[in-house]
């Protein structure tokens, strides 16, 4: 497995090897022992799968606060998404900075997003599926969101924000300036 660092400490791009033949391919997308040997030791307890039918669908920017904060390993099973992590660890030298990666069924890339980051994505193809592992279960009382198009974050989603297809939750999400992050940078 190829592991690449990003501009945000802890956010990693994992690209599994693929074994192709006339039938298609096989890929091992997560192996605890292999990744533990590379200092990635996460106990995933929940798998999620989302389908976004229209292109231009935005989901995020989401987080789950302690005591149910989540590490996530995100990959695209069909279609194409631009996946995003935003550092919201108070005291971090990259607080409020973001990194985005194109994930597709074709490129097989995965984004590892540790707790302490907002997460979101925009679909760049119709019928895009996101599959992701989480290190804690969904806890509605810890669920939160920050506005995807907040000018203080200045995220380039690659679409006109006015045309984004959003859920009610994401449409009503709080601005970044008023966000009180429950996460602390641990250097």
N, C-alpha and C positions, 0 to 999 in steps of 0.2 A: 504494500500500500504506500502510495506517495503522500507525504504530509507536507503542506506548505503553510508557513506563517503568513499572517496578514498584518496590516498596519496597526491592528488592535491586539494587544497582548492577550493571548488565550483563545482568540477566534482563529480557527484553523480550517484549511481546505484539505479534505481527505479525498483522494482519488484512488479507488480500489482498482486492482488489476482486473482485466476482462480476458476471458478465454473464449475466442470466437471460433465458430465452425459454421457449416452450412445451415444449421438449425437456428443460429442466433448467437447468443453469448451466455456465459455464466460468470457471475461476479460475487465474491464474498465481501459484503458491505460492512460487516462488523464482526470482529473476533476479539473478545475480551483479552485473551492471553497475548495475542499479537500486539494489541494497542497498549496493554499494560506494560509490556516490555519497552514501549516508546514513551512511557510516562503519561499515558492517557488512561486513567483508571476511574471509570464512571460506571455506576450501577444503574442501568436503565430499567425502569419499572413499568413504563407505559409506551405503547406505540399508537400513533395517530395517523390518520389518512384523510386528506381533504381533496375535494375536486372543485375546481373553479371553472365553470363552463365558459363564460365570456372572456375574451382577451381584455386586458385593462382592469381586471379585478385586483383590488388591493386588500390585503389582510394584514392588519397591524397598524401601529407598532405595539405589540403586546409584551407583557411581562407577568410573572407570577412572583409575588413578594414572599419573603420568609414568613413562616417556617416552611413554606412549600415552594421555594424558589426552584427553578428547573434549569438544568443543563439540557441542551437539545442537539441532536444530530439530525440534520435535515437533508433530504435528497428528493429529486424529482423523478417520479415513476413514469410520467407521460407529459408531453408538452415541454414548455420552457417557462422558467420563472427567473426573475431577478430577485435574489434573496438578500436580506439586509440585517445587519447587526449594528446597534448603536450603544456605545459605552455609557452607562449611567451609574458607574461606581464612583461615589463621592470620594474625591481626593486623587482620582486617577489622572495622570498627565494627558490622557486622551478622552477625558469626560466630554460628552456631547458630540464626539466624532463618530463617523459611521464608515462601514465598509460594505460593499455590495458585490455579489458574485452571481454570474449567470449559472444556473443549474438546469440541466436538461436530461431527459432520458438518454439522449445521444452521448453527452459528455461524461455522464456517470459521476460527476463531482458531488461532494457532500460538504455541508458547512457545519462545523462544530461550534456551537454558541454556548459559552458558559453562562451560569447564573450571573446576574449583574449587567446584562445587556437586554435592550429592547430587541424584539424580533418582528420582522414583517417581510412581505414579498408582494410583487406585482406579477401578474401573468403576462407573458409575451406571446402566448399561443393559446388558442381555444382548447378547452378540455384538458387543462393542466392539473396534474395530481402531485401533491406534496405528501411525502411520507416522512414522519419524524419520530425519533425516540426521545423520551423525556425521563429525567432522573427522579422525578416526583410525580405523583398523581395530580390530576386537575383538581383545584380547590377554588370554587367560585368566590369565596370570601377573600382570597388572595389575588384574584384576577384584576388586571389593570391594563390601561392603554394610554398612549400618548398620540397625539394627532400626527398622522403620516406626513402631512404637508406643512408642518410647522416651519415658519421662516427662520427660526433660530437654529434649526438643524440643517436647513438648506440641502436636503437630500435630492439628488437627481434621480428620479424614478424612471426617467425615459418616456414619460407620458405627460400630457397636460393634466394637472391635478383636478381640473374642473370636470374632466371626463371619467375620472376614476369611479369604478363600481365598488361601493362600500356597504358594509352592514350598518345597521343603526348604531351599534356599539362604537364602531370606528368613526362614524360621522360625528358622534357626540364626544369623542375622546378629548381629554384635557390638553392644553398647550404645554410646551416644554418649559417655558419660563415659570409656570406655577407648579411644576412637578417636583414633589418632595421624594427623592429617591430613597428607597429602603436598603440600598446596597452600598457597601463601603469597599474601597480599594484596599487590597491586602499586600500590595507591592510584590 
